Amino acid sequence: MTAYLALARGQDRLIEEAAHWADRPAGPVLWLHSDTRTRLETLLTLIKRLRHQREDFALLLTCDSTSGEGFEIDGQSISTPPSETLSDVHRFLDHWRPDILVWAGNGLRPALIHEAAQSGTHLLLVDAADAPWRQPSKRFLPDASAGALSLFHSILAQDKTSAIRLRKLGVPEDRVEVASPLEPEVFPLSSHDGLHEELTTALAGRPVWLGAHIQLDEADAILRAHRRAARLAHRLLLVIVPAEPEDEPVITEQCHEVGLRLARWDNGDMPDENTQVLLAGDDSELGLWYRMAPLCFLGGSLAGKTGGASPMMAAALGSAILYGPNVGRHLESYSRLVAAGAARIVKDMDSLSAAVSHLIAPDRAAAMAHAGWNVVSAGAETADLVLTQINEWLDEMEGTR
């Protein structure tokens, strides 16, 4: 670390940018930093819960993966952290004077972390994975990962292997705690109890699966997969929630072309014994459909370039999950669910049909749904650990003011 800091000197690059910084807010500043935008979005969902508990702090957000011009999440401005030049680091810290730093991921900035610790900032590292630690790519700088990690007051490692890696780097054992990876806070969608009971009675035990957030360019494949699966399960019902409500007329026409009998929820239709597809015009009742369907396919993943939909709401509401290969925006969440046995990938109409036929059995869907709930609840426990630590530090600061 000493050698790293000695070499981390150079020209101040932040002079012009610093002139446009807002004034430092009054009171404690909670600084969130992540190596990826996805992790930063996850941290922000936790802070939304913290905001419901207290308002006595301001937020400072930085992320490594910005374009240099920054971006926004929910109206909150995100910027790049200062370079590892000590003059830049000092200018940044002297201006913002952060009280608490929550650092997420395996991307380290040793000079920034060291100087923040020297200034008295409380340091918490979350989502430490069993992966190499990275620092900004300057070949002449020595690896200061071990020194930087030893400065954190508390570290949440994703699993036992990650914790062992940290201890081998010299982090004291009492500073490392094993906790599941952070997941975005899931606030379950509401559902009208009366509608749920009415539909349950109307369906009379029929097997139901859901296509949620369905893009127009994948709807035909889903409808054809349903028609094939229905040959083995004659009472099988598919509920489709389009990603865009205006696509409903086109999907209606596709249903007729495929030869499926359709009911339209927005028209007041209630599915009867002859209904094969129930088309919901928008996602206003999505909480109801997740609860009704033990198995769902999440759209935007079989075709298109949307990056897929987050699977955590479906998992939280007890649905086994099928998805296509295009889920880059939420790959970590899908990977955890797959590892737990809560989700399965499909690649086309044939594999989707086969998966529906296999997993629509109540015992199989229930086993997957239970595994998904375990993932969601484990992520919630980690969120509680993070918020408890932040609250303790904020309380300490309040007591000293």
Salt bridges, closest charged atoms under 4 A:
ASP12 OD2 - ARG91 NE 2.75
ASP35 OD1 - ARG39 NH1 3.16
ASP35 OD2 - ARG134 NH2 2.80
GLU41 OE2 - ARG37 NE 3.25
GLU55 OE1 - ARG51 NH1 3.68
ASP56 OD1 - ARG54 NE 2.75
ASP64 OD1 - HIS33 NE2 3.42
ASP64 OD1 - ARG109 NE 2.96
ASP74 OD2 - LYS48 NZ 2.95
ASP99 OD2 - ARG24 NH2 3.09
GLU115 OE1 - HIS90 NE2 2.88
GLU115 OE2 - HIS114 ND1 2.77
ASP127 OD2 - ARG39 NE 3.30
ASP130 OD1 - ARG165 NE 2.89
GLU183 OE2 - ARG336 NH1 2.69
GLU185 OE1 - ARG49 NE 2.52
ASP220 OD2 - ARG224 NE 2.94
GLU248 OE2 - ARG264 NE 3.15
GLU273 OE2 - ARG235 NE 2.84
GLU332 OE1 - ARG336 NH2 3.43
ASP350 OD1 - ARG228 NH1 2.57
ASP384 OD1 - ARG49 NH2 2.90
ASP395 OD1 - ARG54 NH1 2.92
GLU398 OE1 - ARG54 NH2 3.70
